[in-house]
Structure formats: C-alpha cells, structure tokens
Amino acid sequence: AVRNLRAEMHVPPATKAAVVVRADGRDLAVLQAGSDYLKLMANLASVSFNPEEGDSRKSVSAVVGGAELVLPLEGLVDVEKEAVRLERELGEAEEELARTRAKLANPGFTARAPQDVVEKERKKAEETALKVERLRERLARLRG
C-alpha cells in the first residue's frame, strides 16, 4: 500500500520517506514486528506508530486491514507542481468521459454499432468515471 501511495503521488523511488501507522491491537503488533521489513520493501527512512503524527493536510493515506498508513508529502514532492499535474490529468480525464458519454447518448451510435462495441464504450465510460473520481480525491487530499 505504501509503494502504491508513493507511485500515485510520483515520489521518486530513491527518495527515503517516513510513514506514520495508526493502528491498535493485533494490527499494531504485527506492523511493529515487521517495521524493518516495511522500511526495506517501501524504501522508508522511518516508520512511527503515533496516531497524533501525520495529520498534515498534505499527506495521503491507505487503509490496510485495521491499520491506516499515512505518507506525509512535505519534503517528498513539490506539492504545487503535483497539484498542477493532477489538475491537468483530471481535465483530460473529464474531457474523455464527456466524449464517451456523448457517444453513448447518441441513439445513432447505440442503434447501429455492434453490441460488443457499445459495451466496450460503456466499460470505458465506467473506468474513466472511476479515474475522474480518484483524481478528484487525490487532488482534494493534496490541497487539504
């Protein structure tokens, strides 16, 4: 999950990051026991287990099992530059979604095109809508 967060936010692979783990009970014990492994596999400088840390609005998180893994972005990426990139990507995805929906709303297309082509466009619209939603969420988390 941490590696996915790093990739989504374009954190350079060679950059050491810090992660804050919010968990309790069994999940906390398992993650504490495996913290060295987590550091190695996700190229982390540190793993802390303090629920009060990592509340920065410029962070991303993932929930795995009963634990939340928080990756603070300050010092890892240029937040403004990343926000601009995400806005551009969001705009492109929204345009693609509008084109696909317009095509599907055209009765001439849906009536004349083979059913598998229409179904492919519907699937493309669903995937693009999901991408738009994810990009909006990432941008909102980045902006706070």
C-alpha positions in Angstrom: 0.0 0.0 0.0 2.9 2.4 0.8 4.5 1.7 -2.5 1.2 2.3 -4.3 0.9 5.7 -2.5 4.4 6.6 -3.4 3.7 5.8 -7.1 0.4 7.6 -7.2 2.0 10.8 -5.8 5.1 10.5 -8.0 7.5 10.2 -5.1 10.9 9.3 -6.6 11.8 5.7 -5.9 15.2 6.5 -4.5 13.8 9.1 -2.0 13.5 7.8 1.5 10.1 8.6 3.1 8.6 8.4 6.5 5.3 6.6 7.3 3.0 7.0 10.2 1.0 4.0 11.2 -2.3 4.4 13.0 -3.4 1.0 14.4 -4.2 -0.8 17.5 -4.4 -4.4 18.8 -3.2 -7.2 16.6 -2.7 -5.0 13.6 -0.4 -2.7 15.6 1.6 -5.7 17.0 2.1 -7.2 13.5 3.2 -3.9 11.9 5.6 -3.1 14.8 7.1 -6.6 14.5 7.5 -6.1 10.7 8.6 -2.5 10.7 12.1 -3.3 9.5 10.6 -5.3 6.6 8.2 -2.5 5.8 11.2 0.0 5.7 13.1 -2.2 3.4 10.2 -3.0 1.0 8.9 0.5 0.8 12.2 2.4 0.9 11.3 4.2 4.1 13.6 6.2 6.4 11.3 5.6 9.3 8.0 4.1 10.5 6.4 5.6 13.5 3.4 4.3 15.4 1.9 7.5 16.8 -1.7 8.3 15.9 -1.1 12.0 16.6 1.5 12.3 13.9 0.8 12.5 10.2 -2.2 14.8 10.5 -0.7 17.2 7.9 -3.2 18.2 5.3 -0.5 17.4 2.7 -0.4 13.7 3.2 -2.0 10.6 1.6 -3.1 7.5 3.3 -4.3 4.0 2.7 -6.2 1.6 4.9 -4.9 -1.9 5.1 -6.7 -4.3 7.3 -7.3 -2.4 10.6 -4.4 0.0 10.1 -4.1 3.3 8.4 -0.8 4.1 6.7 -0.1 7.8 6.4 2.5 9.2 4.0 3.3 12.9 4.7 4.2 14.5 1.4 6.1 17.6 2.7 9.7 17.3 1.6 9.0 14.4 -0.8 7.3 16.2 -3.7 6.7 19.7 -4.8 3.0 19.9 -3.7 2.0 22.8 -6.0 3.7 21.1 -9.0 1.9 17.8 -8.3 -1.4 19.6 -7.9 -0.9 21.3 -11.3 -0.1 17.9 -12.8 -3.2 16.3 -11.2 -5.4 19.1 -12.4 -4.2 18.7 -15.9 -4.7 14.9 -15.8 -8.2 15.4 -14.3 -9.1 17.8 -17.1 -8.0 15.3 -19.7 -10.0 12.5 -18.0 -13.1 14.7 -17.7 -12.9 15.5 -21.4 -12.5 11.8 -22.3 -15.5 11.0 -20.1 -17.7 13.7 -21.7 -16.8 12.4 -25.2 -17.6 8.8 -24.3 -20.9 9.7 -22.6 -21.8 11.8 -25.6 -21.1 8.9 -27.9 -23.3 6.6 -25.7 -26.1 9.2 -25.6 -26.2 9.3 -29.4 -29.1 6.9 -30.4 -27.5 6.5 -33.9 -24.3 5.1 -32.3 -26.1 2.7 -29.9 -28.5 1.5 -32.6 -26.0 0.9 -35.4 -22.8 -0.1 -33.7 -22.3 -3.8 -32.9 -23.3 -4.6 -29.3 -19.7 -5.5 -28.3 -18.5 -2.1 -29.4 -21.3 -0.3 -27.4 -20.5 -2.5 -24.4 -16.8 -1.6 -24.8 -17.7 2.1 -24.7 -19.8 1.6 -21.6 -17.0 -0.1 -19.8 -14.6 2.7 -20.9 -17.1 5.3 -19.5 -17.2 3.4 -16.2 -13.4 3.2 -15.9 -13.0 6.8 -16.9 -15.6 7.9 -14.3 -13.7 5.9 -11.7 -10.4 7.6 -12.7 -12.0 11.0 -12.5 -13.3 10.2 -9.0 -9.8 9.0 -7.9 -8.1 12.1 -9.3 -10.5 14.4 -7.6 -9.9 12.6 -4.3 -6.1 12.7 -4.7 -6.3 16.4 -5.6 -8.5 17.2 -2.6 -6.1 15.3 -0.2 -3.2 17.2 -1.7 -4.9 20.6 -1.4 -6.3 19.8 2.0 
